[in-house]
Amino acid sequence: MSKMFGKQASFRFLWFGQMFANLGDVLYIVCVIKLIHDTTGSVTYMSLVPFLNTSSLLISGFLAPLVINKYKLQSILFYTQSGKTVLLLVLCFIAPFIHLKILYLIFILICFIAFLDGWASPARNALIPNLVEDSKLVKTNSLLAISDQVVQLIAWPIGSILLFAWGGKNILWLTFSLFVVSTAFMWFIGNVANLHLQEKQSRLNALKEGWSIIWQTPRLRTISFMNILETMANGVWIAAILFVYVSEALHKGENWWGFINATFFAGMLFSGIFIYRYSNVLEKNLGKTMLWSSCSLIIITTLFGTTSIPWFALFVSFIYGFPQMARDVAETTIIQKSVNKQHLAKVYSARGTLIYGAFGISSLIMGWVTDQFGVRVSFIFAAVLFLFSYLVAQINKRSLFMVTTEEELNESLYPE
């Protein structure tokens, strides 16, 4: 990795590299789904894409501590993005010759690409506190969240337009170019810190270390319980359930499915800008922000699930982004301030495994509830899960509101 640049320049390289990678990820998913549809015409085959993505992320997140122990975070980011770029190049070459008998090759590549993502995500989140000052963490996290939402808001419609104009095989080459640019940015991230552990550690201890820190830190334990409940509640927003909601609750066509997604991402974007502007206020109220965000999500989810007025549903979808974004930024900042930097990546990998597992289970449960009892019951069930999350926060608000001291950070360096 480069040694020419300081922390400020390195953060910019990380920021821009992640933006290009995220943009490429969206276009890659659009292309893959199009290729599978053109080859099979089967919804079942298409639904394997998110399933394989989540399964691979779950496995790689669990194994990530073994990689984190051995390599620097900067190296992990660079080599995982390089690996994704090489795998996408392979996909570019085989895409013109894809047919049903060799479709399994696409699914294998999907698994490998997602597997590498499972290592990159905790490395990225753990590297941020080492590149910015503690006093600027909220503003930095909100800036990154804004960037992610801008990419989501722009990439999906642009991807759809380009797909119609160029075709999936040509967009794959554009995606490959974006990955190459992202890899170059990752290369220039400076070696600002030696963030992997030097002492010898058994594989079992490495795998369980992040989990031990979460369990032994009351603040992180509370957030993790909230994560599980809220991730399961957010399963109600998957595309399949929203599609049913638009048809059965709003009595509208497929275009309204797109409208609701667009207003949701727009709400997340505007809320990110708002949080960035008032980051100093949020910085002083991280625990309270998580508490009242959970409370707000109970009300908003109930309103969305029970309305039959399309325009009101769009409005509720828009305002949903405000408590969700505030909660996400507050949680990210709390985790970054509650764990010694040397162990942060392992905590993130454990957290990621929890979230991927909870989301996978939630997708199945929410789908079953929708089939058996209707889409409105699914949203009420989600609101109940948010209520449980709020109760967890209320019961444990002392630990949620506490400020982590330097002594506690040092103690987290040696979990029992």
Secondary structure, 3 states (H helix, E strand, C coil): CCCCCCHHHHHHHHHHHHHHHHHHHHHHHHHHHHHHHHHHCCHHHHHHHHHHHHHHHHHHHHHHHHHHHHCCHHHHHHHHHHHHHHHHHHHHHHHHHCCHHHCHHHHHHHHHHHHHHHHHHHHHHHHHHHHCCHHHHHHHHHHHHHHHHHHHHHHHHHHHHHHHHHCHHHHHHHHHHHHHHHHHHHHCCCCCCCCCCCCCCCHHHHHHHHHHHHHHCHHHHHHHHHHHHHHHHHHHHCHHHHHHHHHHCCCCCHHHHHHHHHHHHHHHHHHHHHHHHCHHHHHCCHHHHHHHHHHHHHHHHHHHHHCCCHHHHHHHHHHHHHHHHHHHHHHHHHHHHHCCCCCHHHHHHHHHHHHHHHHHHHHHHHHHHHHHHCHHHHHHHHHHHHHHHHHHHHHCHHHHHCCCCHHHHHHCCCCC
